[in-house]
Amino acid sequence: MCAKNQRNKVGFIHTTPATIAMAEKFMKQYLPQTEFIHIYDGNVKIDNFNSPVGVTPKTNKLRYANFAAQLENAGCGVIVSCCSLMLRSVKYASEVVNVPFIQLDAVILDEVVNKYSRIGVINTTEYVVPYVEEGIKSRAEKINKEIEITFSNNITALALFNVGEFEKHDEIVLNDIKKLIEQGVDCVLMGQIPFAMMEDKIKSAKFKVPVFYAGETAFKRIDELLNQ
């Protein structure tokens, strides 16, 4: 383990096992020389989905604060949340550490709001809607920009994802991207971080508008933060 003043690792916090392999894939691809640590707690997801839509359980804020402290003490120079529902928990927990603590898709939201006005959002659960809206609208307000958000709101794919039927899940999601584009959006934001697992399929589809997900851009931002 590195001494506390050697912040040369990246710490990832996961609420679903699927994002562990995804993070490892992108780390090996874009930050191959950088060590990383995973923390996974499925209770975070359970408590999120047992709460009303838009409500962040206080237990999860506390969990994230504890996870962040553990990762900082383990030598992590950047801490990353791999769940799009944890916007408020990240904000809360970032106060207890002295290193950057970000959502993996934060830099993607920055780019989308800065460049586009009619934003289509892919979501397979209603739970993510308030957090994506909060992330987009707060950024738009800072630059005094009018934003129109259109959600796909197709929840049929989530059950397939949860049981590992990824091919069927991806087919539905790709079709939903096409539907959003037909509605005239300027870009499509993949509103849940695990959608980055679909990177190859999204690139192969060659959609007519840009499609944003927490892939290369997000991990390059992690690299920048680690080396500041």
C-alpha positions as protocol buffer text, in pm:
chain_id: "A"
residue {
  index: 1
  type: MET
  ca { x: 0 y: 0 z: 0 }
}
residue {
  index: 2
  type: CYS
  ca { x: 125 y: 346 z: -85 }
}
residue {
  index: 3
  type: ALA
  ca { x: 190 y: 607 z: 178 }
}
residue {
  index: 4
  type: LYS
  ca { x: -82 y: 866 z: 220 }
}
residue {
  index: 5
  type: ASN
  ca { x: 113 y: 1133 z: 33 }
}
residue {
  index: 6
  type: GLN
  ca { x: 153 y: 913 z: -275 }
}
residue {
  index: 7
  type: ARG
  ca { x: -181 y: 959 z: -447 }
}
residue {
  index: 8
  type: ASN
  ca { x: -112 y: 753 z: -759 }
}
residue {
  index: 9
  type: LYS
  ca { x: -413 y: 522 z: -770 }
}
residue {
  index: 10
  type: VAL
  ca { x: -772 y: 559 z: -888 }
}
residue {
  index: 11
  type: GLY
  ca { x: -1052 y: 440 z: -661 }
}
residue {
  index: 12
  type: PHE
  ca { x: -1383 y: 325 z: -808 }
}
residue {
  index: 13
  type: ILE
  ca { x: -1709 y: 289 z: -614 }
}
residue {
  index: 14
  type: HIS
  ca { x: -1964 y: 52 z: -767 }
}
residue {
  index: 15
  type: THR
  ca { x: -2329 y: -17 z: -694 }
}
residue {
  index: 16
  type: THR
  ca { x: -2362 y: -293 z: -956 }
}
residue {
  index: 17
  type: PRO
  ca { x: -2103 y: -560 z: -1046 }
}
residue {
  index: 18
  type: ALA
  ca { x: -2135 y: -480 z: -1418 }
}
residue {
  index: 19
  type: THR
  ca { x: -1937 y: -157 z: -1389 }
}
residue {
  index: 20
  type: ILE
  ca { x: -1635 y: -329 z: -1232 }
}
residue {
  index: 21
  type: ALA
  ca { x: -1534 y: -503 z: -1555 }
}
residue {
  index: 22
  type: MET
  ca { x: -1623 y: -190 z: -1753 }
}
residue {
  index: 23
  type: ALA
  ca { x: -1391 y: 28 z: -1543 }
}
residue {
  index: 24
  type: GLU
  ca { x: -1110 y: -225 z: -1570 }
}
residue {
  index: 25
  type: LYS
  ca { x: -1147 y: -238 z: -1949 }
}
residue {
  index: 26
  type: PHE
  ca { x: -1119 y: 139 z: -1986 }
}
residue {
  index: 27
  type: MET
  ca { x: -838 y: 170 z: -1730 }
}
residue {
  index: 28
  type: LYS
  ca { x: -629 y: -87 z: -1917 }
}
residue {
  index: 29
  type: GLN
  ca { x: -709 y: 88 z: -2244 }
}
residue {
  index: 30
  type: TYR
  ca { x: -655 y: 453 z: -2146 }
}
residue {
  index: 31
  type: LEU
  ca { x: -451 y: 446 z: -1821 }
}
residue {
  index: 32
  type: PRO
  ca { x: -253 y: 121 z: -1852 }
}
residue {
  index: 33
  type: GLN
  ca { x: 20 y: 222 z: -1606 }
}
residue {
  index: 34
  type: THR
  ca { x: -217 y: 334 z: -1332 }
}
residue {
  index: 35
  type: GLU
  ca { x: -323 y: 117 z: -1040 }
}
residue {
  index: 36
  type: PHE
  ca { x: -685 y: 111 z: -933 }
}
residue {
  index: 37
  type: ILE
  ca { x: -898 y: -9 z: -644 }
}
residue {
  index: 38
  type: HIS
  ca { x: -1262 y: -116 z: -647 }
}
residue {
  index: 39
  type: ILE
  ca { x: -1522 y: -88 z: -372 }
}
residue {
  index: 40
  type: TYR
  ca { x: -1855 y: -256 z: -440 }
}
residue {
  index: 41
  type: ASP
  ca { x: -2161 y: -245 z: -216 }
}
residue {
  index: 42
  type: GLY
  ca { x: -2487 y: -379 z: -355 }
}
residue {
  index: 43
  type: ASN
  ca { x: -2675 y: -236 z: -57 }
}
residue {
  index: 44
  type: VAL
  ca { x: -2640 y: 110 z: -211 }
}
residue {
  index: 45
  type: LYS
  ca { x: -2847 y: 5 z: -512 }
}
residue {
  index: 46
  type: ILE
  ca { x: -3102 y: -174 z: -294 }
}
residue {
  index: 47
  type: ASP
  ca { x: -3155 y: 134 z: -78 }
}
residue {
  index: 48
  type: ASN
  ca { x: -3179 y: 359 z: -384 }
}
residue {
  index: 49
  type: PHE
  ca { x: -3455 y: 150 z: -538 }
}
residue {
  index: 50
  type: ASN
  ca { x: -3637 y: 110 z: -206 }
}
residue {
  index: 51
  type: SER
  ca { x: -3661 y: 488 z: -177 }
}
residue {
  index: 52
  type: PRO
  ca { x: -3899 y: 717 z: -369 }
}
residue {
  index: 53
  type: VAL
  ca { x: -3780 y: 838 z: -709 }
}
residue {
  index: 54
  type: GLY
  ca { x: -3554 y: 1140 z: -664 }
}
residue {
  index: 55
  type: VAL
  ca { x: -3476 y: 1072 z: -297 }
}
residue {
  index: 56
  type: THR
  ca { x: -3115 y: 999 z: -202 }
}
residue {
  index: 57
  type: PRO
  ca { x: -3109 y: 784 z: 114 }
}
residue {
  index: 58
  type: LYS
  ca { x: -2900 y: 933 z: 394 }
}
residue {
  index: 59
  type: THR
  ca { x: -2748 y: 589 z: 448 }
}
residue {
  index: 60
  type: ASN
  ca { x: -2595 y: 608 z: 100 }
}
residue {
  index: 61
  type: LYS
  ca { x: -2447 y: 951 z: 162 }
}
residue {
  index: 62
  type: LEU
  ca { x: -2280 y: 810 z: 473 }
}
residue {
  index: 63
  type: ARG
  ca { x: -2161 y: 500 z: 286 }
}
residue {
  index: 64
  type: TYR
  ca { x: -2005 y: 714 z: 15 }
}
residue {
  index: 65
  type: ALA
  ca { x: -1828 y: 933 z: 270 }
}
residue {
  index: 66
  type: ASN
  ca { x: -1681 y: 623 z: 435 }
}
residue {
  index: 67
  type: PHE
  ca { x: -1581 y: 470 z: 100 }
}
residue {
  index: 68
  type: ALA
  ca { x: -1414 y: 795 z: -6 }
}
residue {
  index: 69
  type: ALA
  ca { x: -1211 y: 815 z: 315 }
}
residue {
  index: 70
  type: GLN
  ca { x: -1101 y: 452 z: 276 }
}
residue {
  index: 71
  type: LEU
  ca { x: -988 y: 507 z: -83 }
}
residue {
  index: 72
  type: GLU
  ca { x: -800 y: 825 z: -2 }
}
residue {
  index: 73
  type: ASN
  ca { x: -620 y: 647 z: 283 }
}
residue {
  index: 74
  type: ALA
  ca { x: -533 y: 367 z: 40 }
}
residue {
  index: 75
  type: GLY
  ca { x: -343 y: 614 z: -180 }
}
residue {
  index: 76
  type: CYS
  ca { x: -603 y: 711 z: -438 }
}
residue {
  index: 77
  type: GLY
  ca { x: -552 y: 1049 z: -602 }
}
residue {
  index: 78
  type: VAL
  ca { x: -891 y: 1040 z: -773 }
}
residue {
  index: 79
  type: ILE
  ca { x: -1213 y: 875 z: -655 }
}
residue {
  index: 80
  type: VAL
  ca { x: -1485 y: 788 z: -905 }
}
residue {
  index: 81
  type: SER
  ca { x: -1850 y: 697 z: -859 }
}
residue {
  index: 82
  type: CYS
  ca { x: -1977 y: 455 z: -1123 }
}
residue {
  index: 83
  type: CYS
  ca { x: -2348 y: 512 z: -1055 }
}
residue {
  index: 84
  type: SER
  ca { x: -2553 y: 793 z: -1210 }
}
residue {
  index: 85
  type: LEU
  ca { x: -2794 y: 798 z: -914 }
}
residue {
  index: 86
  type: MET
  ca { x: -2525 y: 911 z: -671 }
}
residue {
  index: 87
  type: LEU
  ca { x: -2486 y: 1277 z: -769 }
}
residue {
  index: 88
  type: ARG
  ca { x: -2580 y: 1408 z: -423 }
}
residue {
  index: 89
  type: SER
  ca { x: -2383 y: 1140 z: -240 }
}
residue {
  index: 90
  type: VAL
  ca { x: -2071 y: 1233 z: -436 }
}
residue {
  index: 91
  type: LYS
  ca { x: -2121 y: 1600 z: -349 }
}
residue {
  index: 92
  type: TYR
  ca { x: -2167 y: 1513 z: 19 }
}
residue {
  index: 93
  type: ALA
  ca { x: -1874 y: 1272 z: 38 }
}
residue {
  index: 94
  type: SER
  ca { x: -1634 y: 1501 z: -150 }
}
residue {
  index: 95
  type: GLU
  ca { x: -1631 y: 1721 z: 161 }
}
residue {
  index: 96
  type: VAL
  ca { x: -1452 y: 1455 z: 367 }
}
residue {
  index: 97
  type: VAL
  ca { x: -1157 y: 1396 z: 132 }
}
residue {
  index: 98
  type: ASN
  ca { x: -875 y: 1607 z: -4 }
}
residue {
  index: 99
  type: VAL
  ca { x: -868 y: 1451 z: -352 }
}
residue {
  index: 100
  type: PRO
  ca { x: -1111 y: 1490 z: -644 }
}
residue {
  index: 101
  type: PHE
  ca { x: -1425 y: 1277 z: -610 }
}
residue {
  index: 102
  type: ILE
  ca { x: -1630 y: 1274 z: -931 }
}
residue {
  index: 103
  type: GLN
  ca { x: -1910 y: 1093 z: -1107 }
}
residue {
  index: 104
  type: LEU
  ca { x: -1773 y: 900 z: -1401 }
}
residue {
  index: 105
  type: ASP
  ca { x: -2013 y: 1075 z: -1638 }
}
residue {
  index: 106
  type: ALA
  ca { x: -1954 y: 1428 z: -1504 }
}
residue {
  index: 107
  type: VAL
  ca { x: -1723 y: 1536 z: -1787 }
}
residue {
  index: 108
  type: ILE
  ca { x: -1972 y: 1397 z: -2039 }
}
residue {
  index: 109
  type: LEU
  ca { x: -2248 y: 1614 z: -1892 }
}
residue {
  index: 110
  type: ASP
  ca { x: -2017 y: 1917 z: -1914 }
}
residue {
  index: 111
  type: GLU
  ca { x: -1953 y: 1858 z: -2284 }
}
residue {
  index: 112
  type: VAL
  ca { x: -2316 y: 1787 z: -2374 }
}
residue {
  index: 113
  type: VAL
  ca { x: -2447 y: 2102 z: -2205 }
}
residue {
  index: 114
  type: ASN
  ca { x: -2174 y: 2322 z: -2350 }
}
residue {
  index: 115
  type: LYS
  ca { x: -2226 y: 2206 z: -2708 }
}
residue {
  index: 116
  type: TYR
  ca { x: -2593 y: 2110 z: -2749 }
}
residue {
  index: 117
  type: SER
  ca { x: -2941 y: 2243 z: -2673 }
}
residue {
  index: 118
  type: ARG
  ca { x: -3180 y: 1959 z: -2762 }
}
residue {
  index: 119
  type: ILE
  ca { x: -3051 y: 1665 z: -2564 }
}
residue {
  index: 120
  type: GLY
  ca { x: -3194 y: 1315 z: -2593 }
}
residue {
  index: 121
  type: VAL
  ca { x: -3134 y: 1093 z: -2292 }
}
residue {
  index: 122
  type: ILE
  ca { x: -3144 y: 714 z: -2289 }
}
residue {
  index: 123
  type: ASN
  ca { x: -3278 y: 576 z: -1961 }
}
residue {
  index: 124
  type: THR
  ca { x: -3408 y: 234 z: -1867 }
}
residue {
  index: 125
  type: THR
  ca { x: -3526 y: 334 z: -1520 }
}
residue {
  index: 126
  type: GLU
  ca { x: -3730 y: 629 z: -1395 }
}
residue {
  index: 127
  type: TYR
  ca { x: -3496 y: 654 z: -1097 }
}
residue {
  index: 128
  type: VAL
  ca { x: -3218 y: 814 z: -1299 }
}
residue {
  index: 129
  type: VAL
  ca { x: -3437 y: 1091 z: -1445 }
}
residue {
  index: 130
  type: PRO
  ca { x: -3420 y: 1341 z: -1155 }
}
residue {
  index: 131
  type: TYR
  ca { x: -3043 y: 1306 z: -1127 }
}
residue {
  index: 132
  type: VAL
  ca { x: -2974 y: 1349 z: -1498 }
}
residue {
  index: 133
  type: GLU
  ca { x: -3209 y: 1649 z: -1505 }
}
residue {
  index: 134
  type: GLU
  ca { x: -3034 y: 1795 z: -1202 }
}
residue {
  index: 135
  type: GLY
  ca { x: -2691 y: 1745 z: -1357 }
}
residue {
  index: 136
  type: ILE
  ca { x: -2788 y: 1895 z: -1693 }
}
residue {
  index: 137
  type: LYS
  ca { x: -2999 y: 2185 z: -1565 }
}
residue {
  index: 138
  type: SER
  ca { x: -2748 y: 2296 z: -1302 }
}
residue {
  index: 139
  type: ARG
  ca { x: -2479 y: 2316 z: -1569 }
}
residue {
  index: 140
  type: ALA
  ca { x: -2709 y: 2499 z: -1810 }
}
residue {
  index: 141
  type: GLU
  ca { x: -2798 y: 2757 z: -1543 }
}
residue {
  index: 142
  type: LYS
  ca { x: -2431 y: 2834 z: -1484 }
}
residue {
  index: 143
  type: ILE
  ca { x: -2389 y: 2937 z: -1849 }
}
residue {
  index: 144
  type: ASN
  ca { x: -2740 y: 3085 z: -1881 }
}
residue {
  index: 145
  type: LYS
  ca { x: -2842 y: 2839 z: -2152 }
}
residue {
  index: 146
  type: GLU
  ca { x: -3184 y: 2704 z: -2248 }
}
residue {
  index: 147
  type: ILE
  ca { x: -3187 y: 2326 z: -2266 }
}
residue {
  index: 148
  type: GLU
  ca { x: -3453 y: 2086 z: -2393 }
}
residue {
  index: 149
  type: ILE
  ca { x: -3432 y: 1732 z: -2254 }
}
residue {
  index: 150
  type: THR
  ca { x: -3612 y: 1432 z: -2405 }
}
residue {
  index: 151
  type: PHE
  ca { x: -3592 y: 1099 z: -2219 }
}
residue {
  index: 152
  type: SER
  ca { x: -3642 y: 764 z: -2390 }
}
residue {
  index: 153
  type: ASN
  ca { x: -3829 y: 639 z: -2079 }
}
residue {
  index: 154
  type: ASN
  ca { x: -3830 y: 278 z: -2200 }
}
residue {
  index: 155
  type: ILE
  ca { x: -3791 y: 56 z: -1894 }
}
residue {
  index: 156
  type: THR
  ca { x: -3828 y: -277 z: -2076 }
}
residue {
  index: 157
  type: ALA
  ca { x: -3453 y: -326 z: -2112 }
}
residue {
  index: 158
  type: LEU
  ca { x: -3362 y: -303 z: -1744 }
}
residue {
  index: 159
  type: ALA
  ca { x: -3499 y: -643 z: -1646 }
}
residue {
  index: 160
  type: LEU
  ca { x: -3294 y: -799 z: -1925 }
}
residue {
  index: 161
  type: PHE
  ca { x: -2979 y: -621 z: -1805 }
}
residue {
  index: 162
  type: ASN
  ca { x: -3034 y: -735 z: -1448 }
}
residue {
  index: 163
  type: VAL
  ca { x: -3048 y: -1102 z: -1550 }
}
residue {
  index: 164
  type: GLY
  ca { x: -2748 y: -1078 z: -1782 }
}
residue {
  index: 165
  type: GLU
  ca { x: -2938 y: -1075 z: -2113 }
}
residue {
  index: 166
  type: PHE
  ca { x: -2707 y: -805 z: -2248 }
}
residue {
  index: 167
  type: GLU
  ca { x: -2762 y: -873 z: -2619 }
}
residue {
  index: 168
  type: LYS
  ca { x: -3138 y: -827 z: -2591 }
}
residue {
  index: 169
  type: HIS
  ca { x: -3089 y: -526 z: -2364 }
}
residue {
  index: 170
  type: ASP
  ca { x: -2851 y: -362 z: -2611 }
}
residue {
  index: 171
  type: GLU
  ca { x: -3085 y: -422 z: -2904 }
}
residue {
  index: 172
  type: ILE
  ca { x: -3364 y: -233 z: -2727 }
}
residue {
  index: 173
  type: VAL
  ca { x: -3133 y: 52 z: -2628 }
}
residue {
  index: 174
  type: LEU
  ca { x: -2991 y: 93 z: -2979 }
}
residue {
  index: 175
  type: ASN
  ca { x: -3343 y: 111 z: -3116 }
}
residue {
  index: 176
  type: ASP
  ca { x: -3431 y: 375 z: -2856 }
}
residue {
  index: 177
  type: ILE
  ca { x: -3134 y: 584 z: -2972 }
}
residue {
  index: 178
  type: LYS
  ca { x: -3276 y: 577 z: -3325 }
}
residue {
  index: 179
  type: LYS
  ca { x: -3617 y: 687 z: -3195 }
}
residue {
  index: 180
  type: LEU
  ca { x: -3467 y: 983 z: -3011 }
}
residue {
  index: 181
  type: ILE
  ca { x: -3276 y: 1090 z: -3322 }
}
residue {
  index: 182
  type: GLU
  ca { x: -3601 y: 1073 z: -3522 }
}
residue {
  index: 183
  type: GLN
  ca { x: -3749 y: 1321 z: -3273 }
}
residue {
  index: 184
  type: GLY
  ca { x: -3488 y: 1577 z: -3374 }
}
residue {
  index: 185
  type: VAL
  ca { x: -3241 y: 1581 z: -3084 }
}
residue {
  index: 186
  type: ASP
  ca { x: -2896 y: 1735 z: -3136 }
}
residue {
  index: 187
  type: CYS
  ca { x: -2720 y: 1457 z: -2947 }
}
residue {
  index: 188
  type: VAL
  ca { x: -2793 y: 1151 z: -2736 }
}
residue {
  index: 189
  type: LEU
  ca { x: -2668 y: 1115 z: -2381 }
}
residue {
  index: 190
  type: MET
  ca { x: -2649 y: 764 z: -2242 }
}
residue {
  index: 191
  type: GLY
  ca { x: -2805 y: 850 z: -1908 }
}
residue {
  index: 192
  type: GLN
  ca { x: -2672 y: 556 z: -1705 }
}
residue {
  index: 193
  type: ILE
  ca { x: -2301 y: 487 z: -1663 }
}
residue {
  index: 194
  type: PRO
  ca { x: -2318 y: 110 z: -1746 }
}
residue {
  index: 195
  type: PHE
  ca { x: -2425 y: 202 z: -2101 }
}
residue {
  index: 196
  type: ALA
  ca { x: -2054 y: 254 z: -2168 }
}
residue {
  index: 197
  type: MET
  ca { x: -2035 y: -126 z: -2191 }
}
residue {
  index: 198
  type: MET
  ca { x: -2204 y: -78 z: -2531 }
}
residue {
  index: 199
  type: GLU
  ca { x: -1918 y: 132 z: -2672 }
}
residue {
  index: 200
  type: ASP
  ca { x: -1834 y: -97 z: -2965 }
}
residue {
  index: 201
  type: LYS
  ca { x: -2199 y: -133 z: -3070 }
}
residue {
  index: 202
  type: ILE
  ca { x: -2261 y: 241 z: -3045 }
}
residue {
  index: 203
  type: LYS
  ca { x: -1958 y: 317 z: -3261 }
}
residue {
  index: 204
  type: SER
  ca { x: -2052 y: 52 z: -3516 }
}
residue {
  index: 205
  type: ALA
  ca { x: -2405 y: 191 z: -3551 }
}
residue {
  index: 206
  type: LYS
  ca { x: -2271 y: 524 z: -3685 }
}
residue {
  index: 207
  type: PHE
  ca { x: -2564 y: 730 z: -3569 }
}
residue {
  index: 208
  type: LYS
  ca { x: -2639 y: 1064 z: -3738 }
}
residue {
  index: 209
  type: VAL
  ca { x: -2588 y: 1264 z: -3417 }
}
residue {
  index: 210
  type: PRO
  ca { x: -2316 y: 1232 z: -3150 }
}
residue {
  index: 211
  type: VAL
  ca { x: -2381 y: 975 z: -2878 }
}
residue {
  index: 212
  type: PHE
  ca { x: -2215 y: 1039 z: -2541 }
}
residue {
  index: 213
  type: TYR
  ca { x: -2128 y: 783 z: -2276 }
}
residue {
  index: 214
  type: ALA
  ca { x: -1874 y: 752 z: -1995 }
}
residue {
  index: 215
  type: GLY
  ca { x: -1591 y: 608 z: -2203 }
}
residue {
  index: 216
  type: GLU
  ca { x: -1271 y: 754 z: -2344 }
}
residue {
  index: 217
  type: THR
  ca { x: -1345 y: 1118 z: -2257 }
}
residue {
  index: 218
  type: ALA
  ca { x: -1427 y: 1032 z: -1897 }
}
residue {
  index: 219
  type: PHE
  ca { x: -1114 y: 826 z: -1842 }
}
residue {
  index: 220
  type: LYS
  ca { x: -890 y: 1086 z: -2000 }
}
residue {
  index: 221
  type: ARG
  ca { x: -1037 y: 1333 z: -1753 }
}
residue {
  index: 222
  type: ILE
  ca { x: -947 y: 1095 z: -1470 }
}
residue {
  index: 223
  type: ASP
  ca { x: -592 y: 1092 z: -1602 }
}
residue {
  index: 224
  type: GLU
  ca { x: -583 y: 1473 z: -1606 }
}
residue {
  index: 225
  type: LEU
  ca { x: -707 y: 1495 z: -1248 }
}
residue {
  index: 226
  type: LEU
  ca { x: -460 y: 1233 z: -1131 }
}
residue {
  index: 227
  type: ASN
  ca { x: -169 y: 1428 z: -1276 }
}
residue {
  index: 228
  type: GLN
  ca { x: -269 y: 1774 z: -1156 }
}
